[in-house]
Amino acid sequence: MTEAATALCRLADIEDGEGKGFVLGEGSARWELVVIREGDQAFGYVNACPHVGTPLEMQPDRFMNADGSYVLCHTHGALFEIETGYCVAGPCAGQSLQPVALRLSHGLVFLA
C-alpha cells in the first residue's frame, strides 16, 4: 500500500481539541475510526463505545464533551481520556476505547 493510500487528512483539518470521524472499507470490511487532535498530536480510536458498541457521536464529528477535555460517548455519557482512551466515567468505567495506530508526517495524519 502506498503512503498516499493510508493518509487520512491533514492535521490542520481537525480543530485543536476536536475530533474527526472516518469510514474505511466497505461491506463486512467496513470500519469507523475517530482521530482526536490535541495540539500537535493525534490520537486514533475505533469509533465504538466499549459499553454497547455504538458510535461515539450522534452528529458528525462531535466527539468531545462541552469543554473539550474528554472524548464523550453521546449514547450514555461515558467520558474517555484523550491520550489513552481510558473510560473515567459512565457505564464502561475502567474499560478503554480500542486504539488505532497513527503517525504524523509533514502535517498529514496516516494510519501506522
Backbone bond lengths (Angstrom), bond angles and torsions (degrees), N, CA, C in turn:
res aa  C-N    CA-C-N  psi(-1)  N-CA   C-N-CA  omega(-1)  CA-C   N-CA-C  phi
1 M - - - 1.447 - - 1.518 108.20 -
2 T 1.300 117.92 135.91 1.450 120.84 -179.76 1.518 109.82 -79.18
3 E 1.335 116.14 157.65 1.450 120.95 179.08 1.520 110.82 -58.83
4 A 1.340 118.44 -39.17 1.458 121.61 -179.83 1.522 111.05 -61.25
5 A 1.319 117.77 -32.34 1.461 120.96 -178.43 1.518 111.96 -70.78
6 T 1.332 118.82 -22.44 1.451 121.14 -178.36 1.528 113.07 -98.71
7 A 1.334 117.67 -1.99 1.462 120.30 179.59 1.523 109.64 -70.56
8 L 1.334 116.73 129.82 1.462 121.39 178.20 1.519 111.99 -91.89
9 C 1.345 115.98 -47.24 1.462 120.53 -177.96 1.518 108.78 -172.77
10 R 1.312 115.14 177.01 1.460 119.96 169.98 1.529 107.23 -83.57
11 L 1.307 117.68 143.56 1.457 120.67 177.40 1.531 109.80 -57.02
12 A 1.315 116.76 -37.24 1.467 121.63 179.87 1.531 112.64 -64.74
13 D 1.334 117.97 -16.19 1.468 121.04 177.38 1.526 112.10 -73.22
14 I 1.324 116.67 -14.30 1.463 121.83 178.96 1.522 107.36 -109.82
15 E 1.313 116.52 121.45 1.453 120.46 179.07 1.525 109.31 -63.91
16 D 1.319 116.74 140.39 1.459 120.89 179.42 1.529 109.47 -56.57
17 G 1.336 116.16 130.75 1.454 121.10 -178.85 1.517 114.09 82.82
18 E 1.316 116.99 11.79 1.468 121.82 179.76 1.531 109.51 -125.93
19 G 1.312 115.90 178.02 1.453 121.81 179.52 1.509 111.49 -131.25
20 K 1.318 115.24 164.11 1.464 121.78 178.19 1.519 107.81 -139.74
21 G 1.318 115.69 133.46 1.452 120.99 179.97 1.519 112.28 -93.40
22 F 1.321 115.65 150.99 1.462 122.80 178.74 1.516 109.30 -137.92
23 V 1.327 115.94 145.18 1.460 122.05 174.30 1.517 106.80 -117.82
24 L 1.324 116.55 125.67 1.459 122.11 -179.06 1.525 109.00 -118.92
25 G 1.298 116.63 145.34 1.452 121.49 177.16 1.519 112.59 75.36
26 E 1.338 114.08 -178.10 1.465 121.15 -178.58 1.513 109.36 -141.01
27 G 1.321 115.56 161.30 1.456 120.90 175.23 1.509 112.19 55.84
28 S 1.321 116.31 -133.52 1.464 120.51 -177.94 1.533 111.90 -70.55
29 A 1.331 117.99 -15.35 1.464 121.88 178.23 1.532 111.92 -93.42
30 R 1.332 117.54 5.07 1.462 122.14 -178.03 1.532 109.94 -75.72
31 W 1.338 115.68 136.10 1.457 119.91 172.89 1.518 109.64 -148.16
32 E 1.321 114.53 151.41 1.455 121.65 -177.60 1.516 109.79 -111.28
33 L 1.321 115.88 142.92 1.442 120.55 176.41 1.515 109.92 -138.84
34 V 1.309 115.50 162.43 1.449 122.44 177.13 1.524 107.97 -126.38
35 V 1.330 115.09 140.08 1.456 121.46 173.49 1.522 106.61 -114.85
36 I 1.332 115.80 124.41 1.457 122.70 178.66 1.525 107.64 -106.60
37 R 1.328 115.40 130.23 1.464 119.51 178.31 1.521 109.88 -100.64
38 E 1.318 114.77 133.82 1.455 121.84 172.93 1.521 106.92 -135.06
39 G 1.318 115.47 98.68 1.461 120.80 -176.22 1.515 110.82 64.39
40 D 1.332 116.20 -123.90 1.459 121.44 179.83 1.523 112.26 -94.53
41 Q 1.330 117.23 15.19 1.459 121.67 179.72 1.522 110.16 -115.06
42 A 1.329 114.33 155.76 1.467 120.99 175.71 1.527 108.10 -133.37
43 F 1.321 115.36 137.39 1.458 122.18 -179.74 1.517 108.22 -122.59
44 G 1.322 116.56 131.70 1.460 121.27 -176.84 1.517 112.20 -113.52
45 Y 1.344 114.95 141.21 1.457 121.45 178.16 1.524 109.42 -143.81
46 V 1.321 115.89 151.23 1.454 120.29 169.38 1.521 105.97 -64.38
47 N 1.322 116.88 135.76 1.462 122.13 -177.18 1.528 109.96 -82.21
48 A 1.326 115.60 70.00 1.460 121.79 179.30 1.521 108.92 -153.45
49 C 1.325 116.49 125.87 1.461 120.85 177.22 1.527 108.84 -70.63
50 P 1.337 118.37 135.11 1.462 119.47 179.68 1.535 113.02 -67.51
51 H 1.315 118.01 -13.46 1.467 121.25 -179.45 1.521 111.19 -67.21
52 V 1.346 117.81 -57.86 1.473 120.93 -179.48 1.524 113.13 -134.96
53 G 1.332 117.64 5.80 1.457 121.00 175.52 1.514 115.50 83.62
54 T 1.332 118.65 6.17 1.466 120.05 179.74 1.523 110.54 -73.13
55 P 1.338 117.53 153.69 1.463 119.80 173.62 1.532 109.70 -58.34
56 L 1.313 116.16 150.22 1.455 121.11 -176.76 1.526 112.83 -70.99
57 E 1.325 117.85 -34.37 1.454 120.70 -175.33 1.527 111.53 -101.31
58 M 1.341 115.12 153.71 1.465 120.59 172.61 1.520 110.38 -103.80
59 Q 1.322 116.23 -22.55 1.458 122.96 175.38 1.524 106.75 -121.43
60 P 1.325 117.85 145.13 1.467 120.07 -177.41 1.534 112.67 -51.03
61 D 1.323 114.59 130.65 1.470 123.33 173.63 1.528 114.04 62.02
62 R 1.321 118.80 25.33 1.473 123.35 175.85 1.528 108.19 -108.41
63 F 1.333 115.86 83.31 1.460 121.88 -172.55 1.523 114.33 -107.71
64 M 1.317 118.35 -8.72 1.455 120.35 -170.88 1.531 111.95 -108.61
65 N 1.353 115.34 156.86 1.455 118.87 173.48 1.525 108.78 -73.28
66 A 1.331 117.24 177.31 1.464 121.84 -171.22 1.526 113.90 -57.03
67 D 1.343 117.89 -39.31 1.466 118.39 -178.47 1.530 113.38 -96.91
68 G 1.327 117.58 5.77 1.458 121.50 175.87 1.514 115.06 74.63
69 S 1.331 117.61 14.71 1.461 119.94 -176.68 1.526 113.71 -89.65
70 Y 1.340 117.87 -16.88 1.463 122.32 -179.71 1.518 110.88 -140.94
71 V 1.323 115.15 153.69 1.460 121.48 167.66 1.527 105.29 -76.56
72 L 1.316 116.87 134.92 1.460 122.29 -174.60 1.518 110.96 -117.11
73 C 1.330 116.70 131.40 1.457 120.43 167.96 1.521 106.01 -87.04
74 H 1.320 116.06 113.33 1.455 120.50 -176.18 1.530 112.93 -73.17
75 T 1.323 118.88 -11.42 1.464 120.77 179.06 1.521 111.23 -73.56
76 H 1.334 117.75 -50.06 1.462 120.88 -175.62 1.522 113.56 -126.38
77 G 1.323 118.44 5.48 1.457 121.13 175.45 1.511 116.84 81.05
78 A 1.316 118.26 14.00 1.463 120.54 177.63 1.524 109.90 -64.18
79 L 1.334 115.99 143.98 1.467 122.46 179.20 1.522 109.68 -116.35
80 F 1.337 115.42 134.01 1.460 121.99 -176.74 1.527 110.05 -123.91
81 E 1.321 117.12 139.34 1.461 121.61 174.98 1.519 109.64 -63.23
82 I 1.309 116.49 137.82 1.467 121.42 -178.34 1.526 110.86 -63.19
83 E 1.323 117.50 -47.74 1.461 122.06 -172.49 1.523 113.88 -74.47
84 T 1.334 117.84 -26.49 1.468 120.13 -173.22 1.525 114.10 -120.09
85 G 1.337 117.53 -20.45 1.458 121.03 -175.28 1.519 113.20 77.57
86 Y 1.323 117.81 6.09 1.461 122.92 -178.16 1.527 110.15 -73.09
87 C 1.330 117.19 132.46 1.458 122.56 -179.13 1.523 109.98 -82.04
88 V 1.339 116.08 119.27 1.459 121.40 -178.60 1.521 112.46 -101.01
89 A 1.336 118.38 -12.99 1.465 121.52 -179.80 1.520 109.35 -158.42
90 G 1.332 114.96 147.92 1.458 120.07 177.93 1.508 111.73 112.93
91 P 1.323 117.26 -175.92 1.461 121.90 -173.67 1.523 114.77 -67.36
92 C 1.323 118.08 -14.51 1.465 119.89 179.07 1.526 111.27 -114.08
93 A 1.331 117.51 25.76 1.471 121.79 179.28 1.527 110.13 -50.59
94 G 1.319 114.72 133.10 1.461 120.70 -179.09 1.516 113.53 93.83
95 Q 1.319 117.77 -14.37 1.465 121.15 175.26 1.525 108.44 -94.10
96 S 1.323 117.45 179.14 1.460 120.95 -178.52 1.518 111.34 -139.67
97 L 1.326 114.43 154.04 1.459 120.07 169.22 1.519 108.34 -66.90
98 Q 1.315 116.89 151.82 1.468 120.94 178.33 1.528 108.53 -79.95
99 P 1.340 118.14 118.88 1.465 119.96 -177.54 1.524 112.48 -71.43
100 V 1.320 114.03 151.04 1.461 122.93 173.15 1.525 106.06 -122.28
101 A 1.319 116.99 122.95 1.466 121.23 -177.66 1.526 110.36 -69.99
102 L 1.319 114.79 128.41 1.461 122.51 178.16 1.515 109.16 -124.21
103 R 1.311 115.13 161.89 1.465 119.90 168.82 1.516 107.91 -142.82
104 L 1.313 115.71 150.44 1.460 122.50 178.53 1.515 108.46 -108.91
105 S 1.318 115.32 136.46 1.459 120.27 177.61 1.525 108.76 -152.75
106 H 1.310 116.49 124.38 1.455 122.49 176.54 1.533 111.58 54.00
107 G 1.342 115.95 39.49 1.450 120.50 177.67 1.512 115.57 78.72
108 L 1.329 117.08 5.26 1.459 121.74 179.36 1.530 111.20 -108.85
109 V 1.330 115.92 149.84 1.456 122.49 176.59 1.528 107.85 -102.84
110 F 1.328 115.97 123.86 1.469 122.33 -178.68 1.526 110.22 -119.78
111 L 1.307 116.55 151.43 1.452 119.99 164.31 1.512 106.55 -68.65
112 A 1.330 117.11 137.04 1.473 119.62 -178.66 1.507 111.13 -86.51
